[in-house]
């Protein structure tokens, strides 16, 4: 099968950091289909050879295991081409028409790795140029809009140009091996399913923590913030994976139908819950390890009196028979105490204690997403004290490290998703009604913040966020996993 993969924003940050390395890894792993071509599109005045040299420089200084071997990049570079275009100029799309006409590939993938403001322009101009054929697929990066209205407007334009099965709304978290293992854990094994309900689970915590700041993306982050950047997409997709009912099969729409039910079942916000159950913060100066770091407001591109949140913690519930009364806590932020993405499932204690037990974590399943990938099962077991008649239990941890079990260099998120787009598999992509429902749920938070004079609470870089986050979860009698 021949394919052309067109990268709009081919010299941009996403192509540089994620997409080109992922395509190169697929090439070196032998999973990139033969007969392919990768066409970078950008405003830069580059020849094809200059573009190849630019991409080659991307691999200078990376980990030795990820560097090209002898001749590897040269073979990969033979797939690369470049078309200079200004995406806002209709006449420039003729250049792309000419480039694609050279091959008439079986499949054409249009990857729109640009500012969201250009999404509708690109779709409209592709249609005007006759490039929205039946063999074309379009990939749209997040954020798809900045609120429900803008999301609907983008999706309406896209639907006028492409059919739903041609649209791949990408959320790279769904491509992570750890998230694939989450689906396997739930729906490939019968062990946990009888316990996966309100009668046995006390609470569920989803944490996506980063120790980095906004780096060079201050101007972008000022118009986005943590709620739009992480909660509306990544965190809610993880919540859906945890909370959804088993689909009838593994087909894309069967999976996405069940995720949509979860989003529609999220408890609606009230004036009281918006005030008590949503915490926003913004990092102040602090230390990451032994390194002093600046406050968010001192970052390049950030307004000196910015009210943009770099941290969100919230409490919600899924209002259905399986989950009614079980709190779900979501927490995400930048400049936190570590880089750590995990889901913690806290089971209820035994209804009647017949053993003494030492203080410690027990009855807990931890699903590690990054940087570690694996499962931890925390139980109580007989401790070192083997004296006669001893009935004291101590916490123990069973650790399944997927990196050690399957190898650390597995298929990365973008590599997996790019291959799925080329093959036409929609399972790991977000349907428009899912996306709109997620925006509908977060929009009351955005509206509440507009009228909230308090603004984000400051927290020192290198901590786990504002103390109000711990106070929120403590009202239910629980604590964050690192506090237990």
GIWOVEN-V838501 format. One record per backbone hydrogen bond with DSSP energy under -1.0 kcal/mol. NH is the residue of the N-H (numbers start at 1). CO is the residue of the C=O. If there is no record, write none. Layout:
NH,CO + NH,CO
This chain:
3,35 + 4,107 + 5,37 + 6,109 + 7,39 + 8,111 + 9,41 + 10,41 + 12,9 + 16,12 + 17,13 + 18,14 + 19,14 + 20,15 + 22,18 + 23,19 + 24,20 + 25,21 + 26,22 + 27,23 + 28,24 + 29,25 + 31,26 + 32,26 + 37,3 + 38,79 + 39,5 + 40,81 + 41,7 + 42,83 + 46,44 + 51,47 + 52,48 + 53,49 + 54,50 + 55,51 + 56,52 + 57,53 + 58,55 + 59,56 + 60,57 + 62,59 + 66,63 + 72,69 + 75,71 + 76,72 + 77,73 + 79,76 + 80,77 + 81,38 + 83,40 + 85,42 + 89,86 + 92,89 + 93,90 + 94,91 + 95,92 + 97,93 + 98,94 + 99,95 + 100,96 + 101,97 + 103,100 + 104,100 + 107,2 + 108,135 + 109,4 + 110,137 + 111,6 + 112,139 + 113,8 + 113,111 + 118,115 + 119,116 + 122,118 + 123,119 + 124,120 + 125,121 + 126,122 + 127,123 + 128,124 + 129,125 + 130,127 + 131,126 + 136,133 + 137,108 + 138,166 + 139,110 + 140,168 + 141,112 + 145,143 + 151,147 + 152,148 + 153,149 + 154,150 + 155,151 + 156,152 + 157,153 + 158,154 + 159,155 + 160,156 + 161,158 + 162,158 + 166,163 + 167,164 + 168,138 + 170,140 + 174,171 + 175,172 + 176,173 + 180,176 + 181,177 + 182,178 + 183,179 + 184,180 + 185,181 + 186,182 + 187,183 + 188,184 + 195,192 + 196,193 + 197,195 + 198,322 + 200,197 + 201,197 + 202,346 + 203,346 + 204,327 + 205,344 + 206,329 + 207,342 + 208,331 + 209,340 + 210,333 + 217,214 + 221,217 + 222,218 + 224,221 + 225,221 + 226,309 + 229,225 + 230,226 + 231,226 + 232,227 + 235,230 + 236,231 + 237,233 + 238,234 + 239,235 + 240,236 + 241,237 + 242,238 + 243,239 + 244,240 + 255,251 + 256,252 + 257,253 + 258,254 + 259,255 + 260,256 + 261,257 + 262,258 + 263,259 + 264,260 + 267,317 + 274,270 + 275,271 + 276,272 + 277,273 + 279,313 + 281,311 + 282,457 + 284,459 + 286,293 + 287,461 + 288,291 + 291,288 + 293,286 + 296,283 + 298,295 + 299,296 + 302,299 + 306,303 + 310,281 + 311,281 + 312,332 + 313,279 + 314,330 + 315,277 + 316,328 + 319,265 + 320,318 + 324,320 + 326,323 + 328,316 + 329,204 + 330,314 + 331,206 + 332,312 + 333,208 + 334,310 + 335,212 + 336,210 + 340,209 + 341,370 + 342,207 + 343,367 + 344,205 + 345,365 + 346,203 + 347,363 + 348,200 + 356,391 + 358,393 + 364,378 + 365,345 + 366,376 + 367,343 + 368,374 + 369,341 + 370,341 + 374,368 + 375,400 + 376,366 + 377,398 + 378,364 + 379,396 + 381,394 + 383,392 + 386,384 + 390,387 + 393,356 + 394,381 + 396,379 + 398,377 + 400,375 + 402,373 + 405,401 + 406,402 + 407,403 + 410,408 + 416,412 + 417,413 + 418,414 + 419,415 + 420,416 + 421,417 + 422,418 + 423,419 + 424,420 + 425,420 + 429,426 + 430,169 + 435,431 + 436,432 + 437,433 + 438,434 + 439,435 + 440,436 + 441,437 + 442,438 + 443,439 + 446,442 + 447,443 + 448,444 + 449,445 + 450,446 + 452,449 + 457,280 + 459,282 + 461,284 + 462,335 + 463,460 + 469,466 + 471,467 + 472,468 + 473,469 + 474,470 + 475,471 + 476,473 + 477,474 + 478,473 + 483,480
